[in-house]
Amino acid sequence: MTIETTILDFKISNTFEEYASHMNAKEQQTMFKEMGVKTFYIGKSLDDPQRATVIFQGPENVLYNIFMNPDTKPIVEASGHIYEDTKITRWIS
């Protein structure tokens, strides 16, 4: 199995603290664990407090496919993540 590192760079509609709290909540972490995904980093921009980044690692295509599926948009946006203009970069070793 190829492990992919996925980096998302995006705007948020709430505070960074609210976003991070949602992402670190037990139910979110349980969902990620069930998908085989680890959250390595959640950070906010020094230049723009309404911009965040998250680094995930998991099986190749898992996060990308979830993010690109229109059915998951409400789940993504529930965290405060603004779906439009999200920059996704994907890396494998």
C-alpha positions as CSV (number, residue, x, y, z in Angstrom):
1,M,0.0,0.0,0.0
2,T,1.3,3.4,-0.9
3,I,1.1,6.1,1.8
4,E,0.1,9.5,0.6
5,T,0.7,12.8,2.4
6,T,-2.0,15.3,1.6
7,I,-1.7,19.0,2.4
8,L,-4.7,21.2,2.3
9,D,-4.4,25.0,2.3
10,F,-7.7,26.9,2.7
11,K,-9.8,29.6,4.2
12,I,-12.0,29.2,7.3
13,S,-15.3,30.8,8.2
14,N,-14.8,30.6,11.9
15,T,-11.9,31.1,14.3
16,F,-8.8,28.9,14.0
17,E,-9.5,27.7,17.5
18,E,-13.0,26.6,16.6
19,Y,-11.7,24.9,13.5
20,A,-8.9,23.1,15.3
21,S,-11.3,22.1,18.1
22,H,-13.7,20.5,15.5
23,M,-10.9,18.6,13.8
24,N,-9.5,17.3,17.1
25,A,-12.8,16.2,18.4
26,K,-13.1,12.5,19.3
27,E,-15.7,11.8,16.6
28,Q,-13.6,13.4,13.9
29,Q,-10.5,11.5,15.0
30,T,-12.4,8.3,15.1
31,M,-13.6,8.8,11.6
32,F,-10.1,9.5,10.4
33,K,-8.8,6.4,12.2
34,E,-11.4,4.2,10.6
35,M,-10.2,5.5,7.2
36,G,-6.6,4.8,8.1
37,V,-5.8,8.5,8.1
38,K,-3.6,10.4,10.6
39,T,-3.7,14.2,11.1
40,F,-0.1,15.3,11.4
41,Y,-0.5,19.1,11.6
42,I,-3.2,21.7,11.9
43,G,-1.9,25.3,11.6
44,K,-3.0,28.8,10.9
45,S,-1.3,31.4,8.7
46,L,0.8,34.0,10.3
47,D,-0.3,36.5,7.7
48,D,-4.0,35.7,7.6
49,P,-5.9,34.3,10.7
50,Q,-8.7,33.1,8.3
51,R,-6.4,30.7,6.5
52,A,-5.4,27.3,7.7
53,T,-3.5,24.3,6.6
54,V,-3.8,20.6,7.5
55,I,-1.4,17.8,6.8
56,F,-2.8,14.3,6.6
57,Q,-1.2,10.9,5.9
58,G,-3.0,7.8,4.8
59,P,-3.6,5.4,2.0
60,E,-3.2,6.8,-1.5
61,N,-6.2,8.7,-2.9
62,V,-8.4,8.3,0.3
63,L,-8.4,11.9,1.4
64,Y,-8.3,13.3,-2.2
65,N,-11.4,11.2,-3.1
66,I,-13.3,12.2,0.0
67,F,-12.5,15.8,-0.6
68,M,-13.4,15.7,-4.3
69,N,-16.7,14.0,-3.7
70,P,-19.6,16.6,-3.7
71,D,-21.5,14.5,-1.2
72,T,-18.9,15.2,1.5
73,K,-18.9,19.0,1.0
74,P,-21.3,19.6,4.0
75,I,-19.1,17.4,6.2
76,V,-16.0,19.3,5.2
77,E,-17.7,22.7,5.7
78,A,-19.1,21.7,9.1
79,S,-15.6,22.4,10.5
80,G,-15.6,25.9,9.2
81,H,-13.4,24.9,6.2
82,I,-14.4,26.9,3.1
83,Y,-14.5,24.4,0.3
84,E,-13.9,26.7,-2.6
85,D,-10.4,27.7,-3.5
86,T,-8.8,24.9,-1.3
87,K,-5.3,24.2,-2.5
88,I,-4.5,20.4,-2.4
89,T,-1.0,19.0,-2.8
90,R,-0.3,15.3,-2.7
91,W,3.0,13.6,-2.0
92,I,4.2,10.0,-1.9
93,S,7.6,8.6,-0.9
